[in-house]
Every structure is written in C-alpha cells, then in structure tokens.
Amino acid sequence: MRSESTAGPSLLPGPCPNFGSLRIREPARRGTVPVVVPLPVSLPWLLLMLSTVASAQSFFESARRADGSWPVVDHGGRPEAELRVQALVVLMYVNDGSNSRSGPWREIVRPSVAWLQRTQDRQGRLGLRSDPDWLLDHAFATCALVEHARHAGWQARKNWSSALAAVAALRVQLGYQRHGIAAELALWTRWIAMALAAASRSVGNAREVVAPTLEAAACQLRTALALQRLQHPESVRDRAAAFLLAEVTGWQSMRLSVAPWPEDPVAEPLAAFYVLLARFRIGGHPWMPASRWARQQLVRKFGAGEPAHLRDTLAPTGAFGAENGRIGTTAAGILATTVYYRYCRFALLED
C-alpha cells in the first residue's frame, strides 16, 4: 500500500477526469450557476410538508435505538446498509434545521452523530467494511458529518475533528481507485468539498484561524477528484447523479439530453433527490414539470395504504427498499420532498 503524499495540492488545475472515452473540462468561468428565485410556497402545501416531516420524524424518534442508531434490519433493510441509512437520517434532520447544539430535534441528532463518530477508526474511516460499496457509504457519512458540523458551528470542535478526519480518509481512498469512480461517488465528494467551502465562509470571528483549514481540505478533495476517471453511469441512480454532477460542475461532456427520471421515485428515492436538485438549480421552465412530477409520483405516496403508526413514511420498494428498508427509503424520500417544497438547506444549493 502506498503512503499518502505530504505535499500540499497544486494550485494549478488538476487533470480533467475522463467520462468513458470523453474528456471532461470544467468551464473557464466558475461560479456562474443561475440564480434560482423560488416561488412562494402556498400555505396549504407548506402545512402539508410540515405535517409530513413532523409525522415521519415521530416515526424515526420512536424507532431509534438507545445508542442513537436506527434498526435498519428490523424495518426491512440489510445490516450492511446501516452506515448509509444513519447518514441519510442525520442529513434529513440537519436539513430540517436541527443539529447537536440547536433545533427542535437536537436531542435526537446529538446521539446519532455520536454513533457515526464511534464507527470511525484511527485512519478516519467510518464504518469500514470490505465490500465495494463501502467507499460510497463512507462518503455519505462524511457528508452528514460535514453538513452537521457546518450548521452546528465551529465552536463544536469535536464535530469538526471527526468530520475533517473522515474527509482526509475519503481523499486517501480516492487515490486507491485504479479503475475510476462512479458518478454518484464523485457527486458526494464534490458536495463535501462545497460544504467545506461554504463553512469556511461562515466561521465568523474565527475566520483567520479556521477558514484556511477548511479551504485547504476542500481544495485537496477537489484535487483528488480531478485525478479520477469517471465510469460511465449504468444504473438509474448513477445516471441521476451524473445529471446533477454536470449541473453542479458545469462539465458539458457529462450532460444528458434527457433528465433520467426514475420510473418509480419511491423505489429510487435518491435518484429522485438528485434529479429534483438538478432541476431546482436550473430553475425556470425546467423546474415546473419536475415539480408536478414530484407531487404526483412522490409527495402523495407518503403513508399511502399504511397503518396509523406508519403514517407519512414510505414502504420499502424495489432493490433500494430491500437494501435500506423503510427507514432509509423514508429518509431519502424526505430529502427529495424538501427540494419539491423549496426547503433544502444543503451546500449544493448555496454556491
């Protein structure tokens, strides 16, 4: 195993990642994301969103274990999905405005984040497993820790310590990928770098001390990503991730001529989340059909045909549901729903 270089990242642009046989080049101009001015949410729809999220979170509260984790297997998922599902639930709560220091669900978020931190080894790796899906799950969990630390503030030093260790581990692991990486892993890596950059701009009085650390971590992660070749997306979820990644980065060679809408967003809630985020970033005319699609195919399916104690959750469906169970399906579905209701707080929408 090769050792990680101690040299800092080059200030020059890194090599462009490959996408199949195509070269991907970032545009010369950066920071040209269209300004999205969302329409006001009508009061009935806003109340429906708030009641849906609150009811679903009551389910999460009652299902939570004493150690801060959620029983994925007990709700139809597989044990290897535990790290991923935990990360999705933490992201759901952070997006709703709660972290370990503030917010209505802080007493739930605090032990949940602590559970993620306890899975971390001395190399910063979260919930290490030997299967090939682990690195993507590590990226999910790293993003959850970074977004949580960003919203909790720099004062929570332990949160940032574990988050930055996880970022460093992700950067090292990317260097070991000899056959390229999937678009979904590239998307979450880019998201983490954007969250670090956003955090560096909001550290207040500690900016002179803290900002360089966060900016360096973001720069090193972007450099590691630039050295990678992107695999051609095959699955619906990976095509949706590529669609959003193209919108986030401006890599024209990755753009798909048709938005990869999942046939059933309940069976592919993360794919729905990615496509809705991409359409929301574009705004204007492309957002309107996306909004209608989300209302008809996703929003109305929360709690459909379910008993009272499962009201406003999503029944696990398809391969995603079999792997992540009701908890993972509902958490991912709520993330997608918050985009529909123009309620998303993540760094992907803040550049």
N, C-alpha and C positions, 0 to 999 in steps of 0.2 A: 504493500500500500504506500502510495507516495505521500510525502508530507506536504502540508499546505504552505504555500509561499508566504513569507512575512512581508513581502514588498507591498506597498500600497497600490491602489488601482491607478492605471494610467489615466491622465487627463484627456488623452486623445480618444476619439470614438473607437470602440472595440469592433471586431469583425462582425459583419452582418450575419445573423443566423440564417440558415437555409430552410426552405419550406419545400420539401420534395426536391425537385431539381431547379426550383426558382430561387433567386436571390431576393432577400427582403432588405429594403433600405428604408431607414427612418427618414421622414421628410426633413429638408434643411431647416424649415421653420418649425419651432416647437411651441407648445402652449397655445395652439390655435383651435382648441376644442370649441365648438359652437356654444354660445350662451343659451342655456335652456331656461326659459321662463315658464314654469308650470302654471296651468290654470288653477284658480282656487278650487279646492275640493268642496263639493256641495255638502251641506251639513248632514243629510241622511247617510251619505256614503261614508263620511268621516266617522259618524257614530257607529255605523256597522263595522268599520275597520277596528275601532277601539274596542268594541264589544267582542269581536272575533279574537283579537290578540289577547285581550284580558282573559277570556274564557279558556283559550288554548294554554295560556301561561298558568292558569289554575290547574290544568291537567298536568303540566310539567312540574308544578310545585308538589302536587300530591304523589307523582311518580318518582320523585327524586329520592336517591338513597341518602343515608346519614352522612356519607363521606363526600357528598357534593356531586356524585356522578349519577347518570341515568341508566336504568336497567335495559339496555338495548335488546338483549336476548328475550327478556320477559315480554317484550312488546313486538315480537316477530322479527327481530334482526339477528345478525350474526356477531359472535364475540369479537372478530377482527375489525368490526366497524365501530367499536366503542370510542376510539380516539376521534374519529371523524365526526361522529354524532355529537360527542361532547363539544367539539369545536363549533359545530353548526348551532347548537343551542346557546353557547356563550355569545356567538355573533348575533343571534336573534335578540338576546337580552340587551346587549350593547347598542344594537340598532334601535331598540325601544327606549333608550335613554338611561339605562342603568349600568353601573359599574360597581366595583368593590367599595367605593367611597361615597357614592351618591346614587339617587334614583330609587323608585319605589320597590325594585326587586334586588336591591344591593345585598340583602341577607341571603339571597339565593346565588347571586353572581360570585360573592366572595369565596365560598367553599368550592364552587365549580371551577373557578380559575385556579384555586389552590390544588385541586385534583389534577388539572393539566400540568401544573408546575411539579407535582410529585412524580409524574411519569418521566421527568427529564433526567437523563444521565449526565455524567461529567463532561461529555462532549457536546452537550446542549441538545441532543436528540430526544424527541418527545415520543413516548410510547413505542420504542424501537421494536420492529418485527423483521422477520427475514423475507417476507413475501414482497413481490414487486410493487404492490400498491402502497407500501408504507410511506414512500417519499412524498406522494401527493397528500396523504393524510397528515404527515408532518407539516406540510405547507399550510393545510387548513388550520391546524392547531397553532402554528406560528402566527398566521394572520389573526386568529382570535386573540392571542396574547398581545400582539402589537396594537390592534384596534382597541382592545380593552385598556392597555396602558396609555394610549393616546387620549382616550376620553377620561381616564382616571386622573391624569395629570402627572407631571414629572415628580411630584412630591412622593408618590408611591414608588420608591426606588426599587423595592424587591420585584415589583411587576416589570419594570424596565430591565432589570438584570436578567431575569429569565427570558424575557422576550428577545433581547439582543443576543443572548446565548443561542437561542433557537434560530435566529436569523443567521448567525455565523455557521451553525451546523448545516443549515439549508445551503448556504453558499459552498461549503466544502463538498457536500453530497452532489451538488450540481456538477462539480468538477470531475466526478467519477462516472458520469453518464456518457458512455462511449458511443452509444447508438442514437443519440439525440433524445429529446424530451417531447412529451405530448403537449399540445396547445393548452390543455387545462392546467398543467403544472406551470407552464410559462405565464399563464394569466394570473395565477395566485402569487407567483413570485413577483410579477410586476405590481400587483395590488399591494403586497407587503412593502415594496420599495416606495410606492406612492404614499402609503400610510406613514412610513418613517419620515418622508419629506414633509408631509403635512404636519406631523408632530413637531418637526424642527422649527416650523414657522409659528408655533403656538405655545412656546415654553415660557413666555413672559420674561420676568426678570432674570431667569437663569439662561437666557439665550446665549450669551457669550461663552458659557461653560458647556451647556448641554447640546446646543444646535450643531456644533461641529461633529460631535459623536454620532448623532442621528443622521446627519447629512453624509458622513463617511460610510455608515452602514448601508444607506440607500444606494450610494454610488457603487460600492463594492458588489452589492446584489445585482444592480443593473449590468455591471461589467461581467459578472459570472453568467448572467442570462444571455448577454450579447455573444458570448463564446460558444453558445449551444446551437445545434441544428434542430429545427422543429420538425417533428414527424408529421406526416400527412394525416389529418384528422379522419377517422373512420366512423366512430360512434356518433350518435345524435348529440350526446353531451359534449364530446370533444369538438364537434363542428360548431356548436353554440358557443363554446369557449373561444374558439378561433375567431368567430364573428365578433365577439366582444373585445378580444385582444386586438383585432385590427382597428376597431374604433378607438380603443384606448391609446394605442401606439401610433396610429396613422400609417401602419405598414400596408401599403396599397396591394402588394402581391398576395396578401392573405385575405383580401376582401372576397366574400362570397356574393354571387349575383343575386341569390335568393336567401332571405333570412331562414335559418334552419329551425323553424318552429317544431317542437316536439308534437307528435300526433296526440299524445295524452300527457298534459303537463303534470298530472298527479303521479304518473308513472315515471316522469323525468322532471322533477321539480327544480333541480339545479340547472338543467338546460333552459327551463322557462325563466329562471332568475337571470341567466346570462343574456338571453335574447332581449328580455324586457329592459335590462340595464343598458344594453347597446342602443335600443330604440329610444330610450329616455334621454340618453346622452345626445343623440342626433336631434331629437325634438321635432317640432313642427308636424308636417304631414305624416312622416313615418310612424310617429307615436300614436296617432289616433286609431289605426287598425290594431295596433298592438294592445292598446287599452281595451278595445272591445273584445279582443281575443281573450285577454286575461280575465275579464269579467265573466264571459260566457263559459270558458273552459277551466278556470281555476277557482276564482273567488266563490262562485256559487256551489262548489263541491265540498267546501269545508263542512264537516259534520253531516253530509247527506246520507240519510238512512242509518245513522249511528245512534246507539242508545244515549241517554241523557248524560252519562258520565264521560262520554267521548265526544260530546258536542264541540264543534269547531276544531276538530282535529281531522287529519287526512288518513284514510285507511291505506296501509302499505299495498302498493300495486306494482307488478312487474319486477324486473331484476333489481331496480333501485330499492323498492319496498322490501323485497326479500332479504336484501343485504343490510339495510339501515332501519327497518322496522317502522312502526308508527311514529316513534319519537323523531327519527331522522327525517322521515317524509314530511311530518308536520313542520319541523323547524325550517327545512329548506323551502317548503311551500309558503310559510310566513315571510321569509326573506323575499321571495318573489312577489308576494302580495303587497309588501310595503313599497315596492317600486311602483306598482299599479296605483297605490294611494299617494304617491309622491312624498313618501315619508322616509326615504332612505338616507342614512347619515354617513355612509362609508366614504373612504378616501377616493374610491373610484369615481365619485361624482364631484370631487372638490378641486380638481386640477383646472 
